[in-house]
Amino acid sequence: MEKILITNIAKYVGSEIELDGWVANFRSSGKIGFWQIRDGSDFCQAILDVKVLSNEKWEEAQKVTLESSVKIIGTVAKHPKKEEYELQVKDFEFYQIAADYPIAKKDHGPDFLLDNRHLWLRSSHQWAIQRIRNTLILATYEYFNQNNFIKIDSPILTPSACEGTTELFELEYFGDKAYLSQSGQLYLEAAIFAHGKVFDFGPVFRAEKSKTRRHLTEFWMMDAEMAFADLAENMRVQEELVRYMVKSILEKNQQELLILERNVKPLENILKPFYKITHAEAVKKLQELGSDIKVGDDLGADDETILTKQFDNPIFVTHYPKEVKAFYMKRDLEDDSHVLCADLLAPEGYGEIIGGSQREDNYDALLERIKEHNLPESAFSWYLDLRKYGSVPHAGFGFGLERITAWVCGIAHIRETIPFPRTINRLNP
Protein backbone atom coordinates (compact mmCIF):
# COMPACT_ATOMS: atom_id res chain seq x y z
CA MET A 1 0.00 0.00 0.00
CA GLU A 2 1.44 3.34 -1.07
CA LYS A 3 1.26 6.68 0.73
CA ILE A 4 0.27 9.34 -1.81
CA LEU A 5 -0.45 13.03 -2.26
CA ILE A 6 -3.93 14.06 -3.39
CA THR A 7 -2.50 15.81 -6.43
CA ASN A 8 -1.54 12.34 -7.76
CA ILE A 9 -4.76 10.56 -6.80
CA ALA A 10 -5.96 10.01 -10.40
CA LYS A 11 -3.11 7.53 -10.93
CA TYR A 12 -4.45 5.20 -8.22
CA VAL A 13 -8.06 4.49 -9.23
CA GLY A 14 -9.00 1.09 -7.86
CA SER A 15 -5.95 0.92 -5.59
CA GLU A 16 -5.81 0.98 -1.83
CA ILE A 17 -3.68 3.89 -0.61
CA GLU A 18 -2.72 5.80 2.52
CA LEU A 19 -3.23 9.55 2.81
CA ASP A 20 -2.33 12.14 5.46
CA GLY A 21 -4.22 15.41 5.71
CA TRP A 22 -6.65 17.71 7.48
CA VAL A 23 -10.45 17.70 7.52
CA ALA A 24 -11.33 20.98 5.80
CA ASN A 25 -15.08 20.33 5.91
CA PHE A 26 -17.44 17.51 6.86
CA ARG A 27 -21.08 16.49 6.77
CA SER A 28 -23.14 13.40 7.45
CA SER A 29 -26.06 11.82 5.64
CA GLY A 30 -27.55 9.04 7.74
CA LYS A 31 -25.00 6.31 7.95
CA ILE A 32 -22.56 7.85 5.48
CA GLY A 33 -20.05 10.58 6.33
CA PHE A 34 -18.32 12.92 3.90
CA TRP A 35 -15.00 14.52 4.78
CA GLN A 36 -13.25 17.04 2.56
CA ILE A 37 -9.56 16.30 2.98
CA ARG A 38 -6.75 18.77 2.32
CA ASP A 39 -3.14 17.60 2.30
CA GLY A 40 -1.45 20.76 1.00
CA SER A 41 -1.19 19.53 -2.58
CA ASP A 42 -4.95 19.43 -3.31
CA PHE A 43 -8.41 18.51 -1.96
CA CYS A 44 -10.48 15.34 -2.22
CA GLN A 45 -13.59 13.84 -0.68
CA ALA A 46 -13.33 10.88 1.68
CA ILE A 47 -16.48 8.77 2.10
CA LEU A 48 -17.05 6.92 5.38
CA ASP A 49 -19.69 4.16 5.35
CA VAL A 50 -21.04 2.56 8.53
CA LYS A 51 -21.21 -0.74 6.62
CA VAL A 52 -17.49 -0.65 5.91
CA LEU A 53 -16.06 0.73 9.14
CA SER A 54 -16.21 -1.10 12.46
CA ASN A 55 -18.70 0.20 15.02
CA GLU A 56 -15.82 1.54 17.08
CA LYS A 57 -14.36 3.46 14.14
CA TRP A 58 -17.77 4.80 13.12
CA GLU A 59 -18.31 6.17 16.62
CA GLU A 60 -14.84 7.67 16.60
CA ALA A 61 -15.59 9.36 13.25
CA GLN A 62 -18.42 11.31 14.90
CA LYS A 63 -15.81 13.20 16.95
CA VAL A 64 -14.40 14.87 13.86
CA THR A 65 -13.97 18.65 13.93
CA LEU A 66 -12.81 21.22 11.40
CA GLU A 67 -9.03 21.01 10.86
CA SER A 68 -8.62 17.68 12.63
CA SER A 69 -5.50 15.97 11.32
CA VAL A 70 -5.91 12.41 10.13
CA LYS A 71 -4.37 9.39 8.45
CA ILE A 72 -6.76 7.64 6.05
CA ILE A 73 -6.56 4.25 4.39
CA GLY A 74 -8.95 3.65 1.53
CA THR A 75 -9.62 2.80 -2.09
CA VAL A 76 -9.53 5.48 -4.79
CA ALA A 77 -12.64 5.77 -6.98
CA LYS A 78 -13.57 8.14 -9.78
CA HIS A 79 -16.66 10.27 -9.23
CA PRO A 80 -19.46 8.88 -11.44
CA LYS A 81 -20.42 12.27 -12.91
CA LYS A 82 -17.48 14.65 -12.43
CA GLU A 83 -13.79 14.69 -13.27
CA GLU A 84 -13.05 14.20 -9.59
CA TYR A 85 -11.69 11.38 -7.43
CA GLU A 86 -12.90 10.09 -4.08
CA LEU A 87 -11.55 7.92 -1.34
CA GLN A 88 -13.69 5.05 -0.02
CA VAL A 89 -12.42 4.90 3.56
CA LYS A 90 -11.54 1.51 5.06
CA ASP A 91 -9.76 2.79 8.15
CA PHE A 92 -8.50 6.04 9.66
CA GLU A 93 -6.57 7.37 12.62
CA PHE A 94 -6.73 10.87 14.07
CA TYR A 95 -3.40 12.53 14.67
CA GLN A 96 -5.33 15.17 16.60
CA ILE A 97 -8.96 16.12 16.99
CA ALA A 98 -8.75 19.88 16.59
CA ALA A 99 -10.14 22.37 19.10
CA ASP A 100 -13.07 24.57 18.07
CA TYR A 101 -11.75 26.26 14.92
CA PRO A 102 -12.19 30.06 15.12
CA ILE A 103 -12.58 30.55 11.37
CA ALA A 104 -15.88 28.78 10.91
CA LYS A 105 -18.04 28.67 7.79
CA LYS A 106 -19.42 32.17 8.21
CA ASP A 107 -18.53 35.70 7.21
CA HIS A 108 -15.70 37.42 9.07
CA GLY A 109 -14.38 40.95 8.72
CA PRO A 110 -10.91 41.59 7.24
CA ASP A 111 -9.40 42.58 10.60
CA PHE A 112 -10.50 39.31 12.20
CA LEU A 113 -9.16 37.31 9.29
CA LEU A 114 -5.84 39.17 9.31
CA ASP A 115 -5.53 38.76 13.07
CA ASN A 116 -5.91 35.03 12.37
CA ARG A 117 -3.81 35.03 9.22
CA HIS A 118 -1.87 32.01 10.48
CA LEU A 119 -5.14 30.06 10.24
CA TRP A 120 -6.78 31.93 7.34
CA LEU A 121 -4.01 30.66 5.05
CA ARG A 122 -5.71 27.24 5.16
CA SER A 123 -8.90 28.40 3.40
CA SER A 124 -9.36 27.27 -0.19
CA HIS A 125 -9.21 30.85 -1.56
CA GLN A 126 -5.99 31.66 0.27
CA TRP A 127 -4.55 28.27 -0.71
CA ALA A 128 -5.27 29.07 -4.36
CA ILE A 129 -3.70 32.55 -4.17
CA GLN A 130 -0.45 31.28 -2.66
CA ARG A 131 -0.13 28.51 -5.22
CA ILE A 132 -0.58 31.02 -8.04
CA ARG A 133 2.05 33.21 -6.40
CA ASN A 134 4.39 30.21 -6.34
CA THR A 135 3.86 29.55 -10.05
CA LEU A 136 4.64 33.20 -10.84
CA ILE A 137 7.90 32.93 -8.89
CA LEU A 138 8.92 29.70 -10.64
CA ALA A 139 8.00 31.12 -14.05
CA THR A 140 10.20 34.16 -13.39
CA TYR A 141 13.20 31.96 -12.65
CA GLU A 142 12.45 29.75 -15.66
CA TYR A 143 12.24 32.70 -18.07
CA PHE A 144 15.48 34.26 -16.88
CA ASN A 145 17.33 30.95 -16.88
CA GLN A 146 16.19 30.35 -20.45
CA ASN A 147 17.34 33.83 -21.52
CA ASN A 148 20.89 33.88 -20.12
CA PHE A 149 20.27 35.94 -16.98
CA ILE A 150 21.95 34.89 -13.75
CA LYS A 151 20.67 35.60 -10.24
CA ILE A 152 22.69 38.08 -8.21
CA ASP A 153 21.74 38.59 -4.56
CA SER A 154 21.72 42.26 -3.62
CA PRO A 155 22.05 43.43 0.00
CA ILE A 156 19.07 44.21 2.22
CA LEU A 157 21.09 46.62 4.39
CA THR A 158 22.26 49.63 2.40
CA PRO A 159 24.06 52.91 3.20
CA SER A 160 21.90 54.94 0.81
CA ALA A 161 18.70 54.80 -1.20
CA CYS A 162 17.85 54.47 -4.88
CA GLU A 163 15.50 57.42 -4.79
CA GLY A 164 16.15 59.33 -1.54
CA THR A 165 15.58 58.22 2.06
CA THR A 166 12.19 59.75 2.86
CA GLU A 167 10.36 56.44 2.50
CA LEU A 168 13.00 54.11 3.91
CA PHE A 169 13.27 52.32 7.23
CA GLU A 170 16.33 53.71 8.97
CA LEU A 171 18.29 51.79 11.58
CA GLU A 172 21.44 52.22 13.64
CA TYR A 173 24.34 50.24 12.18
CA PHE A 174 27.30 50.08 14.58
CA GLY A 175 27.21 53.81 15.20
CA ASP A 176 26.27 54.72 11.64
CA LYS A 177 23.02 54.94 9.69
CA ALA A 178 21.76 52.17 7.43
CA TYR A 179 18.51 51.55 5.58
CA LEU A 180 16.42 48.55 4.65
CA SER A 181 16.60 48.18 0.89
CA GLN A 182 13.85 49.52 -1.33
CA SER A 183 15.40 47.92 -4.44
CA GLY A 184 18.45 45.96 -5.51
CA GLN A 185 18.72 47.89 -8.77
CA LEU A 186 21.91 49.89 -8.19
CA TYR A 187 23.84 46.81 -7.09
CA LEU A 188 22.57 44.85 -10.08
CA GLU A 189 23.88 47.57 -12.37
CA ALA A 190 27.36 46.81 -11.01
CA ALA A 191 26.86 43.12 -11.78
CA ILE A 192 26.02 43.60 -15.48
CA PHE A 193 29.64 44.55 -16.14
CA ALA A 194 30.60 41.05 -15.07
CA HIS A 195 27.64 39.01 -16.30
CA GLY A 196 25.75 41.02 -18.93
CA LYS A 197 22.21 40.12 -17.81
CA VAL A 198 21.26 39.68 -14.16
CA PHE A 199 18.27 39.66 -11.81
CA ASP A 200 17.49 39.45 -8.14
CA PHE A 201 14.35 38.44 -6.26
CA GLY A 202 13.74 39.18 -2.61
CA PRO A 203 12.02 41.25 0.08
CA VAL A 204 12.17 45.05 -0.05
CA PHE A 205 10.82 47.68 2.32
CA ARG A 206 9.01 51.01 1.98
CA ALA A 207 8.13 53.26 4.92
CA GLU A 208 5.47 55.00 2.86
CA LYS A 209 2.48 55.75 5.10
CA SER A 210 -0.08 54.55 2.61
CA LYS A 211 -3.26 52.62 3.32
CA THR A 212 -4.29 51.90 -0.25
CA ARG A 213 -5.10 48.45 -1.60
CA ARG A 214 -1.85 48.53 -3.63
CA HIS A 215 0.65 49.14 -0.84
CA LEU A 216 2.56 47.04 1.69
CA THR A 217 5.52 48.06 3.83
CA GLU A 218 7.29 44.76 3.11
CA PHE A 219 6.90 43.04 -0.23
CA TRP A 220 8.80 40.91 -2.75
CA MET A 221 10.39 42.50 -5.75
CA MET A 222 12.24 41.24 -8.79
CA ASP A 223 14.80 43.56 -10.37
CA ALA A 224 16.55 42.85 -13.67
CA GLU A 225 19.34 44.73 -15.44
CA MET A 226 20.84 44.27 -18.91
CA ALA A 227 24.02 45.58 -20.51
CA PHE A 228 23.88 46.87 -24.10
CA ALA A 229 20.11 47.41 -23.88
CA ASP A 230 17.91 50.42 -24.62
CA LEU A 231 14.31 51.30 -23.74
CA ALA A 232 12.86 49.28 -26.61
CA GLU A 233 14.79 46.15 -25.63
CA ASN A 234 13.80 46.67 -22.02
CA MET A 235 10.10 46.71 -22.92
CA ARG A 236 10.51 43.66 -25.16
CA VAL A 237 11.94 41.60 -22.31
CA GLN A 238 9.22 42.77 -19.90
CA GLU A 239 6.49 41.82 -22.35
CA GLU A 240 8.02 38.39 -22.93
CA LEU A 241 8.41 37.80 -19.19
CA VAL A 242 4.86 38.79 -18.25
CA ARG A 243 3.44 36.74 -21.10
CA TYR A 244 5.49 33.73 -19.98
CA MET A 245 4.29 34.14 -16.38
CA VAL A 246 0.61 34.43 -17.26
CA LYS A 247 0.76 31.54 -19.72
CA SER A 248 2.29 29.43 -16.95
CA ILE A 249 -0.68 30.23 -14.70
CA LEU A 250 -3.17 29.35 -17.43
CA GLU A 251 -1.39 26.04 -18.01
CA LYS A 252 -0.74 25.01 -14.39
CA ASN A 253 -3.34 26.67 -12.18
CA GLN A 254 -6.73 26.14 -13.77
CA GLN A 255 -8.12 24.64 -10.56
CA GLU A 256 -6.89 27.58 -8.49
CA LEU A 257 -8.40 30.09 -10.94
CA LEU A 258 -11.68 28.18 -10.72
CA ILE A 259 -11.65 28.33 -6.90
CA LEU A 260 -11.09 32.09 -7.12
CA GLU A 261 -13.87 32.38 -9.74
CA ARG A 262 -11.40 34.32 -11.90
CA ASN A 263 -12.62 35.34 -15.34
CA VAL A 264 -9.70 34.07 -17.42
CA LYS A 265 -10.59 35.88 -20.64
CA PRO A 266 -8.54 39.00 -19.72
CA LEU A 267 -5.58 36.72 -18.96
CA GLU A 268 -5.95 34.89 -22.26
CA ASN A 269 -5.49 38.25 -24.04
CA ILE A 270 -1.84 38.04 -22.99
CA LEU A 271 -1.02 36.48 -26.37
CA LYS A 272 -1.79 39.80 -28.05
CA PRO A 273 0.85 42.58 -28.23
CA PHE A 274 0.87 44.99 -25.30
CA TYR A 275 -0.28 48.57 -25.82
CA LYS A 276 2.23 51.45 -25.85
CA ILE A 277 1.35 55.10 -25.22
CA THR A 278 3.43 58.06 -24.11
CA HIS A 279 2.83 59.85 -20.83
CA ALA A 280 1.56 62.86 -22.79
CA GLU A 281 -0.95 60.66 -24.63
CA ALA A 282 -2.04 59.09 -21.34
CA VAL A 283 -2.62 62.53 -19.77
CA LYS A 284 -4.68 63.65 -22.75
CA LYS A 285 -6.79 60.49 -22.64
CA LEU A 286 -7.30 60.80 -18.88
CA GLN A 287 -8.43 64.41 -19.22
CA GLU A 288 -10.97 63.29 -21.82
CA LEU A 289 -12.19 60.68 -19.32
CA GLY A 290 -12.72 63.30 -16.61
CA SER A 291 -9.46 63.21 -14.63
CA ASP A 292 -8.08 66.49 -13.29
CA ILE A 293 -4.50 65.39 -14.08
CA LYS A 294 -2.30 68.11 -15.57
CA VAL A 295 0.53 67.99 -18.09
CA GLY A 296 3.68 67.16 -16.15
CA ASP A 297 1.89 65.31 -13.34
CA ASP A 298 2.73 61.76 -12.38
CA LEU A 299 -0.06 59.21 -12.81
CA GLY A 300 -1.80 58.58 -9.51
CA ALA A 301 -3.45 55.33 -8.50
CA ASP A 302 -6.89 56.65 -9.51
CA ASP A 303 -5.54 57.72 -12.89
CA GLU A 304 -4.04 54.28 -13.48
CA THR A 305 -7.34 52.66 -12.54
CA ILE A 306 -9.28 54.84 -14.99
CA LEU A 307 -6.75 54.33 -17.77
CA THR A 308 -6.37 50.57 -17.47
CA LYS A 309 -10.12 50.03 -17.57
CA GLN A 310 -10.00 51.31 -21.16
CA PHE A 311 -7.67 48.54 -22.35
CA ASP A 312 -7.95 44.74 -22.51
CA ASN A 313 -4.23 44.03 -22.11
CA PRO A 314 -1.23 45.52 -20.28
CA ILE A 315 -0.16 49.04 -21.28
CA PHE A 316 3.32 50.56 -21.43
CA VAL A 317 3.22 54.25 -20.53
CA THR A 318 6.51 55.73 -21.71
CA HIS A 319 8.50 58.99 -21.60
CA TYR A 320 7.46 60.49 -18.27
CA PRO A 321 8.51 64.04 -17.35
CA LYS A 322 11.95 64.05 -15.73
CA GLU A 323 10.60 65.80 -12.60
CA VAL A 324 8.51 62.80 -11.54
CA LYS A 325 11.12 60.10 -12.10
CA ALA A 326 14.34 58.96 -10.45
CA PHE A 327 17.81 60.45 -10.94
CA TYR A 328 19.25 57.36 -12.65
CA MET A 329 16.89 57.44 -15.66
CA LYS A 330 18.43 58.57 -18.93
CA ARG A 331 17.03 61.73 -20.50
CA ASP A 332 15.48 61.50 -23.96
CA LEU A 333 18.02 62.99 -26.37
CA GLU A 334 15.17 64.28 -28.55
CA ASP A 335 13.37 65.93 -25.61
CA ASP A 336 15.47 66.61 -22.53
CA SER A 337 12.36 67.29 -20.43
CA HIS A 338 11.40 63.60 -20.51
CA VAL A 339 13.18 60.37 -19.59
CA LEU A 340 13.52 57.05 -21.40
CA CYS A 341 11.27 55.07 -19.08
CA ALA A 342 8.16 52.92 -19.17
CA ASP A 343 5.70 51.84 -16.50
CA LEU A 344 3.75 48.70 -17.32
CA LEU A 345 0.13 48.91 -16.17
CA ALA A 346 -2.07 45.83 -15.77
CA PRO A 347 -5.61 46.03 -17.22
CA GLU A 348 -8.93 45.81 -15.37
CA GLY A 349 -8.03 48.75 -13.13
CA TYR A 350 -4.98 47.14 -11.48
CA GLY A 351 -2.42 49.74 -12.53
CA GLU A 352 1.37 49.65 -12.31
CA ILE A 353 3.03 46.26 -11.98
CA ILE A 354 6.46 47.07 -13.48
CA GLY A 355 8.65 50.15 -13.54
CA GLY A 356 11.67 50.33 -15.81
CA SER A 357 13.97 52.63 -17.76
CA GLN A 358 17.12 53.03 -19.74
CA ARG A 359 19.78 54.02 -17.20
CA GLU A 360 22.02 57.07 -17.45
CA ASP A 361 25.36 55.74 -18.68
CA ASN A 362 27.31 59.04 -18.89
CA TYR A 363 29.41 59.98 -15.83
CA ASP A 364 28.97 63.74 -16.06
CA ALA A 365 25.24 63.52 -16.74
CA LEU A 366 24.70 61.12 -13.80
CA LEU A 367 26.70 63.33 -11.43
CA GLU A 368 24.57 66.28 -12.50
CA ARG A 369 21.36 64.30 -11.79
CA ILE A 370 22.60 63.32 -8.33
CA LYS A 371 23.23 66.99 -7.53
CA GLU A 372 19.84 68.03 -8.98
CA HIS A 373 18.11 65.58 -6.65
CA ASN A 374 20.12 66.81 -3.64
CA LEU A 375 21.55 63.37 -3.02
CA PRO A 376 24.90 62.94 -1.22
CA GLU A 377 27.60 62.48 -3.86
CA SER A 378 29.79 60.49 -1.46
CA ALA A 379 27.09 57.80 -1.03
CA PHE A 380 27.02 57.21 -4.78
CA SER A 381 30.74 57.36 -5.54
CA TRP A 382 30.83 53.61 -6.22
CA TYR A 383 27.77 53.93 -8.49
CA LEU A 384 29.47 56.74 -10.41
CA ASP A 385 32.53 54.48 -10.84
CA LEU A 386 30.43 52.24 -13.07
CA ARG A 387 30.36 55.10 -15.60
CA LYS A 388 34.16 55.49 -15.53
CA TYR A 389 35.30 51.98 -16.32
CA GLY A 390 33.74 50.59 -19.48
CA SER A 391 30.31 52.22 -19.34
CA VAL A 392 27.74 50.95 -21.84
CA PRO A 393 24.09 51.66 -22.69
CA HIS A 394 22.01 49.62 -20.27
CA ALA A 395 18.47 49.27 -19.01
CA GLY A 396 16.44 47.47 -16.39
CA PHE A 397 13.14 47.07 -14.63
CA GLY A 398 11.50 45.74 -11.49
CA PHE A 399 8.16 44.14 -10.72
CA GLY A 400 6.21 43.85 -7.50
CA LEU A 401 5.25 40.21 -7.03
CA GLU A 402 2.18 41.01 -4.92
CA ARG A 403 0.75 43.40 -7.51
CA ILE A 404 1.13 40.88 -10.31
CA THR A 405 -0.39 38.17 -8.13
CA ALA A 406 -3.38 40.38 -7.29
CA TRP A 407 -4.04 41.06 -10.98
CA VAL A 408 -3.68 37.43 -12.05
CA CYS A 409 -5.92 36.25 -9.20
CA GLY A 410 -8.45 39.04 -9.76
CA ILE A 411 -8.49 40.11 -6.11
CA ALA A 412 -8.91 43.66 -4.86
CA HIS A 413 -6.26 44.01 -2.14
CA ILE A 414 -2.64 42.89 -2.28
CA ARG A 415 -2.61 42.06 1.44
CA GLU A 416 -4.05 38.64 0.49
CA THR A 417 -1.24 37.93 -1.96
CA ILE A 418 1.55 37.63 0.62
CA PRO A 419 1.47 35.01 3.39
CA PHE A 420 1.89 37.48 6.27
CA PRO A 421 1.21 41.07 5.17
CA ARG A 422 2.97 44.03 6.76
CA THR A 423 1.18 47.38 6.56
CA ILE A 424 1.48 50.64 8.50
CA ASN A 425 -0.97 49.32 11.10
CA ARG A 426 -0.19 45.60 11.07
CA LEU A 427 2.87 43.73 12.30
CA ASN A 428 1.15 40.59 13.66
CA PRO A 429 0.97 37.68 13.40
N, C-alpha and C positions, 0 to 999 in steps of 0.2 A: 504494500500500500504506500502510495507516494504522497508526501506533503506538497501542496501546490499553492500558488497565488491565484486569486480570483481572475486576474487579467488573462490567465492561461486556461481557464476552465473549459473552454470550447474543445480543447484537445482531449478531454477526458470523459466524453459522453459514454455512459454505460460502465464506467470504472468506479471503483470504490477509492476514495481519496481522504486525506486528512487536511483540515483547514483551520488556521488560527485567525481570530478577528474579534471585532466588537459588534454588539447588537445595536444597530443604529435606529431601528424601529421594530415594533412587534405588534401582533394582533392575534386573536384567537377566534376560531369559528367552530364551536362545538368541540369535537375531539381532535381537531387539527389546529396546530399552531404555525404561524408564519413569522419568521425572523428575517429582517433585512440585515445582512452581514456586510461589514466593511473591514477590509484587511489592509487598507492603504493603497493597494494597487487598483481596486475597483469595488463594486457592490454586487451582491447576488442574494437571492432569496433562498432561505433554508426552510424546508417543510418538515414539521414534526407531527407524526401520526401516532395516536394512542395505541393503534393496533401493532405498530412496529416497535415502539419503545417499551421497556418494562414499566410496570406500575410505579416503581420507585423513581425512574428517570422522568416519567411523565409528571409526577408530583414536583420533582425538582425543577422541571422546566417552568412551572407556574411562578417560580420566584424571580424570573427574569426581570431585569430593569433596563432602562435606557443606558447604553454605554457599558453594560456588563461585558467583560472579556471572556472569551470562550474558545475551547478546542472542539471542533466538530468532525465526526467521521460519518461519511455518507456516500451515496451514489449520485453521480452527476447525470442529470436528465435535461433534455432540451424542452423549453416551453412549447406546448402544442400549437400556439397561435402566434407567438412573437419570436423575434431573433434574440432570445434570452435563454439563460441556462440556470437551472435550479439544482438544489442539493437535497436529495431525499435522505433525511437524517436517520442514522442507525444508532448512533451513540454520541454523547457530548460530555464535556467536563468544563465547569466554570473555573476560570482562573481567579476571577473575582466577581461577585455580584455587586454592582456599582451602587453607591449611595444615590439619594434622590438627585437627579441631574438638574442643575439650575436652568439650563437652556431647554425648556420643554417645547412642545409643538404649539407654540402660541407666539403672538407678536411681541417683540421687545424693542425698546428704543435703542438708538445707536450708542448712547452712553453706556447703557447696561451691557450691550454686546461687546463694546470695546473694553469695558472693565473686565469682561470675561473672555477676552480675546484668546487666551490660552485654551479655552474650551470651544469657542466659536469656530476656530479653525477646523473642527471636525465636521461641520455641516456640509452638506453636499455642494452648496453654492461656493463656499470658501474653498473646499477641496478642489473644485473645478478651476477656480481662479488661480490657485497656486500651481496647478499642473500646467496650465497655459503659460504662466510666468516661466516655469521651468523649460518648456519647449522653446520659448523666445530666447532664453539664455543659451541653450544648446545650439539653436539655429545661428545665433550670433557667432559663436565659436566656430561652427562648421563653415560658415561663409568666409570668415577671415582666414581660416586654415586653408581653404580651397583657393584663396586669392593672394597667397604669399605674404600675409601679415603675420607678425609674431607678437605674442603678448609680452608687454613690458609692465612691471608692477611699479606704479608711481607711489610716492610717500603720502601718508595721511597727515603727518605733521609737517607743516611748511613754515618758513620764516616770512613769507609774504603771500599776497593773493593775486589771482589772475586779473581781477577787476576791482581792486580796492578792498578795504577791510571792513567796510560798514556793515556787511551782512555775514561776517565770519564769527565763529566761536573762538574767542581768544583764551589762551591758557598760559600759565607761568611755566617756563621751560628752563630749569636750572638757573634762575636769576634773569632770564631773558624772556621775550615774548615769542609765542608760537601760535599757529592757527590750525584748526582742523580744515583739511583740504575741501575746497569747493569744486575742484576739477584737477585732473592729472595732466591737462593739456600741455602746459609749459615744459614739463619734464619729458613728455612724449616727443615734443619737438626736438629735444636734444638727442633722443634715441633714433630719429630718422636718419641722422648722419652716419649711424653705424649699420642700420638695418633696412632703411628705405621705407618700409611700410610697417607700422606698429599700431597696437591698440592696448588699452587697459580696461578693466571692468571691476568696479568695486564701490564701496560706500563713500558718499560725499555728504557735506554738511552745509546748511545755509541757516543763518540766524535771522532770516527774514521773518518779521512778525506778521505773517499772513495767515488768514483763516479760510482761504478759498478751497474749493474742492480739488484744485490742481497742485497744492503745495504741501510738502512735508519738510521737516527740519533735517531728517536723515533719509537719504534715498540712495538707490543704486544707479550709477551712471557708467556708460561706456563712452570712452574717448578714442578716436582714431586719428592718426596723422600720416601724411604721405609726402615723401620727397618728389620733386619734379611733377607737381600737380597744381592745376589752376582751379578756378571756381567751377568751370564746366565739368572737369573730371571729378571734383569733389561731389557735385550733385549726382553724377552718374553712379558713383559708388554707393551713395546713400539710397538712391532709388533701387538699385540691385539688392542691397542688404534688406531693406524693408520688404520688398517683394518676396525675397527668400524666406524671411521670418513669417510673414503672413501665410504664404503657401505651406510652410511647415505646420502651422496651426490647422489649416484646412485639411491637411493630409492626416495628421496625428491626433487631433483633439475634437473630432466630431461629437463624441459623447459629451465632453465637457461643454461645448458650445450649445448642445441640446439642453443640458441641465440649466444653463444660464439663460435659455430661451433667446439666444443671440440670433438676430436676423443676419444671415451670412452673406446676403447679396452685396452689401457694401464692401465686405472683405473680398468677395470674388472679383470685384472691379480692379483689384490690385494688378491684374494682368495688363491693364491699359496703361499707357504712358501717364506720368504724373503731370499736373498742370504747373505752369511757370508764369508768374506775373511779377512785375517790379513793385517795390514799395509804393511808388507814386501811383501806379495803376490800382493797387489795393486801396489806397486812401481815397481815390476818386470813386471807386466802386462802393466803398463804405459810406461815403457822403451821400451817394445816390440812394443807399439803403436806410438812411436816416441817422447815421452816426454823426457825432459832433467832432470827430477826429479832424485835426488840422494838418496841413502839409508840414512835414518835419517832425510830427509826433511819432512816438513808438506805437506799435499796435498793443492795445490792452487786451486783457482776457475777454472782455465783452466784444471787442472788435473781432478777435479771432473766432469767437463763437458765431457771430453774425456772418463773417466771411466764409467759414468752412461749411456752413449750412447751404451755401450756394453751389457747392461742388460735390461730385460723387466719388472723388478720389483725392489722395493727398495733394497739397499745393505747395510749391516752392515760392516763397516771397523773397525776392532778391533786391540787392542794392538799396539798403537802408541808409538814411542820413548818418553821417559820421558821428554826430552828436549823441546818438542813442546807442552806439555800439562800442565795443571794447577797444583799447589802445592797440592791440596786436593785429587788428584787421587791416588789410592792405587797402589803400585808397584806390578808387577807380581812376585810371590814368586819363580817361575821357571826361570825367566829371569829379573833380577833387572833393566835392561836397558829399559824396557817397562812397560807401565801402563795398568791396567785393565779397559780399556775404549772402547767405540764404538761410532762412528759417523754414523748416518743413512743418506744415500744419496738417493734422489729421482731419478728415471730413467728419460730418455729423455733429459739428459743434465742439469737437475735442481740442482743437487748437494745437499749439506748438508741441512737437515731440522731438525735434532735432534742431540744433543750432550749429551752424558751420560757416567757415569763411576761408578765403585765401589769406595766408598770414603775411605780414610785412617782412620782407626778406632783406631790406636795405638797412644797414647799420644806422646811418644818419637819420633816416626817416623814422625808424623805430625809437631812437633816442628822443627825437622831437615829440613823438606821441606820448612817451612816458612823462616828459616834462609838461605837456599840455594837460595831462590827466592828474598832475600834481602827485605823481607816484615817486617814491624814493629811488633815485637812480642806483644807489648802492645795493638795494635789494634785488635789482635786476641785472647786475653786472654780468653774472654768468649767462643770463638769457641773451644779453647783447653780444656776448662772445660768439654765440652761434652764427651771428651775422658777420663775423670777422674771419672765420676759418672755413672757407668752402661753402658759403651761403648759396642756396638754390631756391627757385620758386617752390613753395610748398603750401599745402592746404590740409584742413582737418575738420572734424565735426564731433559732436557728442550727442547721445540720446539719453533721455531719462527712462529707465526701464518701467517704472510705475506708470508713467503717462502712456507708453505704448501698450502696456498690459490693460489699462483701463479702456482704451479705445478698442482693442481687439475683443475684449470681453463684453463691451457695451455697458459698462457700469459707470455711475455718475461720479463717484468720489474715489480718488486714488488711495485713500486710507485702507481700502479693502484689498489692494493689490500687493501689499507688503505684509509679511507675516505679523510683525509687531510694529505698528506705525508710531512714529514720533512726530508730534505736532507741538505748537507753542503751549498747549495746555494739557499735553499727555506725555507722560514718561513711564507709565505702568500699563500693563504688567511688563 
